[in-house]
Amino acid sequence: MAINKPRRIREGEPGHGRKKSVVYVKDGDTVKKVMFGDANMSIKKNQSGRRANFRSRHNCDEPGPKTKARYWSCKAW
């Protein structure tokens, strides 16, 4: 299991069909599983207007801790 490396959720894994990506984050002595992304939506981050809107809507200038999905979604955008 790789720490701090997001990957796609594979078919048959818990969360498949509900979320798109998963990342394992070390929080102190424990490892936390963070799932993020809409499985049924393609992101269009190459369109500058959509990218800017997403980043402002999610406050990506201050994404918060790595244990939250917002951090990883902002990093993907």
Order of alpha helices (4+ residues) and beta strands (2+ residues): beta-beta-beta-alpha-alpha
